Amino acid sequence: MVMDDRTRPLFMISVAAELADMHPQTLRMYERRGLVRPKRSLRQTRLYSMEDVERLRYIQQLTNELGLNLAGVEEVLKLEKQINAMRQELDRMHARLEEAMAEAAKQVEEIHRSYRREVVTLPPREIVAQRRAEPATEWCGLVRSALTRLPTEASSLRSEYRGLPWLSASLGLGRRGRCSRW
C-alpha cells in the first residue's frame, strides 16, 4: 500500500492536538469512540496523519458550529462513509455501462458489416433471365436458386414469404406458400 503525504502518520498526539486546536485528552476520547484511528509506532505511540487532523477539525466543526453531540457525529460520519461507498459503486456501474454500450456498438457495427457478406448476388445469366421472365414459375425458380445458396437461412426466408400474400402470389406460390418445387 502506497502512502501519500496526507495519509502518512507524522504527528504525535501533542502536535496533532495543536494542529486541530484540541486538547490531547479529546483526541484519546475520539479514538476510544472510534471517530479517529491513528496509526501506532513500534513503541505504540499514536501517530496522526494530515488526513486524521483534517477529520478532527471536521468533527470539531460538527460539534461546535452545528451543535451535534458525539453520537450525532458518529451517525454523520457513518452516513458519509456509506455515501462514498455508493458513489464508488455508481462509478463502477457507470464504467461497466459504458463498456457494455461500446460492446453493443461494436456488435451492431459487426451486424451491419455482415449484411454486405450475406447479400446473394445472381450471376448475370440469371439476372437477364429474370428480366425476360414473365411467368411466376420462373420467379419461383430464381427465388429457389437464391434460397439454396443460403441453406441456413432458407427456412426463415420461406416462412417470411408465406406471411406476405402479395409476394406469394407474385412468386407463384400456392395456398400454403410453397412453390411446387419446394
Summary of the structure (lengths in Angstrom):
residues: 182
radius of gyration: 38.3
end to end distance: 71.3
largest distance: 103.5
contacts: 437
relative contact order: 0.06
helix: 66%
strand: 4%
